[in-house]
Amino acid sequence: MGKVLVFLYDNMADFEMTFPATAMKWIKKEVITIAYTKDTVTANSNLQYHPHMTVEEALSLTDVLGLIIPGGWELDLREDLKNLINKLNSEGKLLSAICAGPQYLAKAGVLNEVKFTTTLSKDELEKQNKADYFNWKNFVRQNVVRDKNIVTALGNAFIDFSMELIDFFNGFKDQNQKDAYISHYKGL
């Protein structure tokens, strides 16, 4: 079956992770929520989430297939999450992030040599006086970008993002089935 981890943090945009997590269940992946502590996490929506385990505990799991990071302005990349990101990347496992979530991947250094997208911009980071860890020469302005084992998406593209995650795990029989799912969930 394998596990797909979802990183939870305060003020995250939780709508960006609920549909991708649901999509992982469709293709029989066990979804495990992780956070720095086991304390309740309060999302931007004010909904509260209780993580299954800590990031440190997740580092010892042997059957992790990937990681999903939702967006949010907070960027608190601690050593244990950086280690997890780099471990999964070195193993060719899925690393996925949506909206502002790619900032975690950028700060961990895994976006340096791959194409990516993000809702953030260089100008916005400067205006907000936020640190900029992105290699902007690799930025592609499109809904979803998949390069090797890394999938990134704009915040409003959570359906496309979810479908790309299913596709990463070969969950569609062909492109027609993928397109049909996208059309269905977008109401096209």
Secondary structure, DSSP 4 states (H G I P E B T S, - for coil): --EEEEE--TT--THHHHHHHHHHHHTTPEEEEEESSSS-EE-TTS-EE--SEEHHHHTT-S-EEEEEE---S-----HHHHHHHHHHHHTT-EEEEETTTHHHHHHHTTTTTS-B--S--HHHHHHTT------GGGB--SSEEEETTEEEE-GGGHHHHHHHHHHHTT-SSSHHHHHHHHHHHHT-
